[in-house]
């Protein structure tokens, strides 16, 4: 009950939603599979071993680096919406869309017959 009182008393200007790159079941599975294939590649002939370790081991290490940076993937706040870039080129791919001047937003498709216009 106390949480509802806190949420109910928040002003719209202080609302921030943020999603970051980080651990999940999917990311853990990708890293583990990459490391397993890299370790299993030790039994391969030398040429295949090098390719296997570089591809799977390098991919797992790169993915671990992305997860550990915890950069912003998506953020919504009073100033607008930020879409985080792809991990290898985060800064050049990050985009910001300024928020509307009104305080209300509308959900619905412009093609929908039931869509109603937003009032400010």
Secondary structure, 3 states (H helix, E strand, C coil): CHHHHHHHCCCHHHCCEEEECCCCHHHHHHHHHHHHHHHHHHHCCHHHHHHHHHHHHHHHHHHHHHHHHCCEEEEEECCEEEECCCHHHHHHHCEEEECCCCCCCCCCCCCCCCCCCCCC
